Amino acid sequence: MIPIAKPSITTEEIEAVSEVLLSGNIAQSKKVDEFEKQFSDYIGSDYAVSTSNGTTALHVALLSNGIGKGHEVITTSFTFVATANSVLFTGAKPVFVDIDPNSFNIDPCLLEEKITKKTKAIMPVHLYGQPANIKEINEICQDHNLILIEDAAQAHGAKYNGKKIGSFGTGCFSFYPTKNMTTSEGGMITTNNKLLYEKAKKIRNHGQEKRYYYDTLGFNFRMTDICAAIGICQLRKLEEFNKTRRKNAEFYSKRLSKLDYLECPKIFPKKEHVFHQYTLRIKNGRREEIIKGLEKAGIGYGIYYPKPLHKQPLYIELGYKDKLKETEKAAEEVISIPVHPSLKKEELEYIVSFFEGLK
Ligand SMILES: *Cc1c(COP(=O)(O)O)cnc(C)c1O
């Protein structure tokens, strides 16, 4: 079985973790500071605040931006559930816009019609590692005085116009094992705003002002030094990981773009895709048949995502009745195939031959 995702862990990470375990500082200490500093340097943001996972990064980012009850946050329904749930956690309401079918990301042309007096923020997701149309979204944010929060959980190292994703608004990253880099569980917020940085650090740690004094409601969303030690090793290798992902994607697209029953991911000028996923669109309702074939051939795959958020029982129960044509179509057509950096040449060849062999 060729897995859809595989974290690249070597003796480097194992030794770094052992060192932390033997140091006695196994919760949050200096390794976390070091990792935050290196991550903000890498992204090109002034500050970074680590969290226990990507979901808590989104949650803290929203709270630090003052989002709560009575507010609306415009986002996409074609994403992992944590994107919109984090808005619900704060008491605010996620408002969904449809996607651009070419990029699977928020369609900026549809944003303005969803803005109301209650709108506080726009939260694009850089889905599959493909940067969203940040320039257009940013302009709308500025025109309407809205906050930009980037769900960059799938886009570590991706660039828009030469600038890293996560450095435009408040950036939120996940280090779950399937992502482009991992810390086991972990997350990070990036920002250029000192006040927001200080708020986020506080909310992550029980809202503690100084030891055992609290002026805001906070959480225990801290990252540990054990996780940070893994993250430091992974960050050193991220550029290499992403380069290999792009090379694998290029290999696929060169051959698969010749097949008429599918569409390969699109590449746009000014956008550097980091291929968290390599996602095909299967036409003519043939996805089920292809899934069966992949299973038989021992090729891992993923459907990200089979049911858009506005169609989930949780959201139906909350009263959501949206009709999002492109989102719903994409959910029926997409399939992601392995693109991770541990793939061998023979495996890539085997996967391509599978698709070429289909009539
Ligand atoms: C993975 C992911 C998250 C959540 O991150 P966790 O670390 O799993 O909590 C949020 N948004 C998107 C788009 C993701 O892919």
The ligand as an SDF file (V2000), in Angstrom:
LIG
                    3D

 15 15  0  0  0  0  0  0  0  0999 V2000
   -5.2720   20.5420    9.4080 C   0  0  0  0  0  0  0  0  0  0  0  0
   -6.1110   21.7240    9.2230 C   0  0  0  0  0  0  0  0  0  0  0  0
   -6.5920   22.4740   10.3080 C   0  0  0  0  0  0  0  0  0  0  0  0
   -6.4840   22.0310   11.7500 C   0  0  0  0  0  0  0  0  0  0  0  0
   -5.2350   21.7030   12.2000 O   0  0  0  0  0  0  0  0  0  0  0  0
   -5.0700   20.6180   13.3890 P   0  0  0  0  0  0  0  0  0  0  0  0
   -3.6150   20.7330   13.7030 O   0  0  0  0  0  0  0  0  0  0  0  0
   -5.4590   19.2980   12.8380 O   0  0  0  0  0  0  0  0  0  0  0  0
   -5.9200   21.0490   14.5140 O   0  0  0  0  0  0  0  0  0  0  0  0
   -7.3070   23.6290   10.0400 C   0  0  0  0  0  0  0  0  0  0  0  0
   -7.5480   24.0150    8.7820 N   0  0  0  0  0  0  0  0  0  0  0  0
   -7.1450   23.3110    7.7210 C   0  0  0  0  0  0  0  0  0  0  0  0
   -7.4450   23.8080    6.3490 C   0  0  0  0  0  0  0  0  0  0  0  0
   -6.4150   22.1360    7.8920 C   0  0  0  0  0  0  0  0  0  0  0  0
   -6.0320   21.4310    6.8460 O   0  0  0  0  0  0  0  0  0  0  0  0
  1  2  1  0
  2  3  1  0
  2 14  2  0
  3  4  1  0
  3 10  2  0
  4  5  1  0
  5  6  1  0
  6  7  2  0
  6  8  1  0
  6  9  1  0
 10 11  1  0
 11 12  2  0
 12 13  1  0
 12 14  1  0
 14 15  1  0
M  END
$$$$
